[in-house]
Amino acid sequence: MKDKNLPLDNDPSSLEELTDKANQIIESLENEKDLNNSIENYQKLLKLNNIIEKKFHKSFKFISEETNRKVKEIIKKK
């Protein structure tokens, strides 16, 4: 899947809200009898997964940078 096909990752939803949406799509896919009807929902799930992954990586990067900054401040004080 190309990035240009993905929705913008500036979705205001939290990771928890996005995870809930993904779980709802998964439930509907599990209950679907006709696989032909599942294609659109499966594609939505893939896009949603990419958004969640990007948000997770942004959060991880922010936490890592903040931790490094605080460690450097503590070292400077010594």
GUGUBA-624167 format. One record per residue (C-alpha): x, y, z; residue number from 0; residue in three letters. Coordinates in nm, 2 decimals, decimal comma. Each point is the difference from the previous one (the first is absolute). Layout:
+--------+--------+--------+-----+-----+
:      x :      y :      z :   i :  aa :
+--------+--------+--------+-----+-----+
:      X :      Y :      Z : NUM : Ala :
...
+--------+--------+--------+-----+-----+
This chain:
+--------+--------+--------+-----+-----+
:      x :      y :      z :   i :  aa :
+--------+--------+--------+-----+-----+
:   0,00 :   0,00 :   0,00 :   0 : Met :
:   0,14 :   0,33 :  -0,10 :   1 : Lys :
:   0,03 :   0,29 :   0,24 :   2 : Asp :
:  -0,20 :   0,23 :  -0,23 :   3 : Lys :
:  -0,30 :  -0,23 :   0,05 :   4 : Asn :
:   0,02 :   0,03 :   0,37 :   5 : Leu :
:  -0,21 :   0,25 :   0,20 :   6 : Pro :
:   0,19 :   0,28 :   0,17 :   7 : Leu :
:   0,16 :  -0,11 :   0,32 :   8 : Asp :
:  -0,10 :   0,32 :   0,17 :   9 : Asn :
:  -0,33 :  -0,17 :   0,11 :  10 : Asp :
:  -0,10 :   0,16 :   0,32 :  11 : Pro :
:  -0,11 :  -0,33 :   0,15 :  12 : Ser :
:   0,20 :  -0,15 :   0,28 :  13 : Ser :
:   0,17 :  -0,34 :  -0,03 :  14 : Leu :
:  -0,27 :  -0,15 :   0,22 :  15 : Glu :
:  -0,28 :   0,14 :  -0,23 :  16 : Glu :
:   0,18 :  -0,13 :  -0,31 :  17 : Leu :
:   0,05 :  -0,34 :   0,16 :  18 : Thr :
:  -0,37 :  -0,01 :   0,08 :  19 : Asp :
:  -0,09 :   0,08 :  -0,36 :  20 : Lys :
:   0,24 :  -0,28 :  -0,11 :  21 : Ala :
:  -0,16 :  -0,25 :   0,24 :  22 : Asn :
:  -0,35 :   0,09 :  -0,14 :  23 : Gln :
:   0,12 :  -0,06 :  -0,35 :  24 : Ile :
:   0,15 :  -0,33 :   0,10 :  25 : Ile :
:  -0,32 :  -0,11 :   0,16 :  26 : Glu :
:  -0,20 :   0,09 :  -0,31 :  27 : Ser :
:   0,25 :  -0,20 :  -0,21 :  28 : Leu :
:  -0,03 :  -0,30 :   0,22 :  29 : Glu :
:  -0,38 :   0,01 :  -0,02 :  30 : Asn :
:  -0,01 :   0,04 :  -0,38 :  31 : Glu :
:  -0,10 :  -0,31 :  -0,19 :  32 : Lys :
:   0,08 :   0,13 :  -0,35 :  33 : Asp :
:   0,37 :   0,08 :  -0,05 :  34 : Leu :
:  -0,08 :   0,22 :  -0,30 :  35 : Asn :
:  -0,17 :   0,25 :   0,24 :  36 : Asn :
:   0,30 :   0,00 :   0,23 :  37 : Ser :
:   0,25 :   0,16 :  -0,25 :  38 : Ile :
:  -0,09 :   0,36 :   0,08 :  39 : Glu :
:   0,01 :  -0,06 :   0,38 :  40 : Asn :
:   0,33 :  -0,18 :  -0,03 :  41 : Tyr :
:   0,15 :   0,29 :  -0,19 :  42 : Gln :
:  -0,13 :   0,24 :   0,27 :  43 : Lys :
:   0,16 :  -0,22 :   0,26 :  44 : Leu :
:   0,34 :   0,01 :  -0,18 :  45 : Leu :
:  -0,01 :   0,38 :  -0,02 :  46 : Lys :
:  -0,11 :   0,03 :   0,36 :  47 : Leu :
:   0,29 :  -0,23 :   0,10 :  48 : Asn :
:   0,25 :   0,22 :  -0,18 :  49 : Asn :
:  -0,14 :   0,31 :   0,17 :  50 : Ile :
:   0,03 :  -0,17 :   0,34 :  51 : Ile :
:   0,35 :  -0,11 :  -0,07 :  52 : Glu :
:   0,10 :   0,36 :  -0,10 :  53 : Lys :
:  -0,15 :   0,14 :   0,31 :  54 : Lys :
:   0,17 :  -0,26 :   0,21 :  55 : Phe :
:   0,34 :   0,08 :  -0,15 :  56 : His :
:  -0,06 :   0,37 :   0,05 :  57 : Lys :
:  -0,08 :  -0,06 :   0,37 :  58 : Ser :
:   0,29 :  -0,23 :   0,04 :  59 : Phe :
:   0,24 :   0,25 :  -0,15 :  60 : Lys :
:  -0,14 :   0,29 :   0,22 :  61 : Phe :
:   0,04 :  -0,21 :   0,31 :  62 : Ile :
:   0,35 :  -0,10 :  -0,09 :  63 : Ser :
:   0,11 :   0,36 :  -0,07 :  64 : Glu :
:  -0,15 :   0,12 :   0,32 :  65 : Glu :
:   0,17 :  -0,28 :   0,20 :  66 : Thr :
:   0,33 :   0,08 :  -0,16 :  67 : Asn :
:  -0,04 :   0,37 :   0,07 :  68 : Arg :
:  -0,08 :  -0,06 :   0,37 :  69 : Lys :
:   0,29 :  -0,24 :   0,04 :  70 : Val :
:   0,24 :   0,26 :  -0,15 :  71 : Lys :
:  -0,14 :   0,26 :   0,24 :  72 : Glu :
:   0,06 :  -0,23 :   0,30 :  73 : Ile :
:   0,35 :  -0,07 :  -0,12 :  74 : Ile :
:   0,07 :   0,37 :  -0,03 :  75 : Lys :
:  -0,11 :   0,06 :   0,36 :  76 : Lys :
:   0,26 :  -0,24 :   0,13 :  77 : Lys :
+--------+--------+--------+-----+-----+
